[in-house]
């Protein structure tokens, strides 16, 4: 999730983002270990996706989220599936140890 990179307020948020960041680092280490065997290991980090969780937000909260996304929309589950499909395909065969951010531009720097 974007929370591997973006900080949250409060102790619960910090625990959550720390766990996500650990997954990213674990992926890098595992990618290095398995690369000699031709095995790729990557992370897909979704932004805010149109799911039951985001639909449960009130309209004001949803609008605030969307306003922070440069593409001005929530992602669709199919957006995440397409990223996974790419990484699992021959086209993604030379990609390893990476985090693919699928977030509508939320983390552009």
Secondary structure, 3 states (H helix, E strand, C coil): CHHHCCCCCHHHHHHHHHHHHHHHHHHHHHHHHHHCCCCCCCEEEECCECCHHHHCCCHHHHHHHHHCCCCCCCECHHHHHHHHHHHHCHHHCCCCCCEEEECCCCCCC
